[in-house]
Amino acid sequence: MSWGMSWDEFWFKSLDRLHDYWQANQYDVERRNQELWMQGIYIHAAIASCFDTKKKAKYPDKPYRITEMTDAEREVENQRKVDKLRDFLNRHKQSWDTKHKGADLIDSRKH
């Protein structure tokens, strides 16, 4: 009866329904377990952000995603990652060019 099945259903209906109630209970237990696990992640992030003296641990700005992305969302995320990588590589190239600009002139005079 702890699975949600009434006494009337248990005694007077098909026992096949007992499996359905058991299965539904298993899903509820798993869902609750996932909720508590996620709560632990948030608590961990909160405590870490409070006690981190180097300020590297930050509490998340928005909730963690627990559902899968749609194809459109995945495409937007992939494009964002490509743009971020492109910006990083461009900054790295500019830094490299700035540091080695004089070296290129010296090397060209040697030949």
C-alpha positions, -999 to 999 in steps of 0.1 A, spaced: 0 0 0 30 22 4 33 22 -34 0 40 -38 -22 10 -45 -54 10 -25 -66 -19 -4 -96 -23 -28 -73 -26 -58 -50 -50 -40 -78 -74 -29 -103 -71 -57 -84 -61 -89 -58 -79 -110 -24 -85 -93 -8 -75 -126 -14 -39 -114 8 -45 -84 38 -46 -108 27 -13 -123 26 3 -89 59 -11 -79 74 2 -112 60 37 -106 74 36 -71 109 27 -84 107 57 -108 97 79 -79 126 66 -57 151 72 -86 137 107 -92 140 115 -55 176 102 -54 185 124 -84 169 154 -67 189 148 -35 221 142 -55 216 175 -73 209 193 -40 242 180 -28 259 195 -58 244 229 -51 253 226 -14 289 217 -23 291 246 -47 278 270 -20 302 258 7 332 258 -17 324 293 -28 323 305 8 355 289 19 377 292 -12 403 318 -4 415 320 -40 380 328 -53 382 301 -80 351 283 -68 319 302 -77 283 294 -71 266 288 -105 249 318 -120 220 297 -133 206 262 -125 224 232 -139 207 218 -169 191 184 -162 173 179 -195 189 171 -229 195 199 -253 174 202 -285 192 201 -318 189 239 -322 203 245 -287 231 221 -294 240 239 -326 240 273 -308 262 259 -281 286 244 -306 288 277 -325 295 295 -292 324 271 -285 338 276 -320 336 314 -316 353 312 -281 381 290 -295 385 314 -325 388 344 -302 413 326 -280 435 316 -310 433 351 -325 444 366 -291 472 340 -289 483 348 -325 483 386 -318 504 380 -287 528 358 -306 531 383 -334 538 411 -309 564 392 -290 582 379 -321 579 409 -344 615 420 -338 628 385 -341 613 382 -376 632 413 -387 664 400 -373 659 366 -390 651 382 -424 684 403 -423 705 371 -418 694 356 -451 
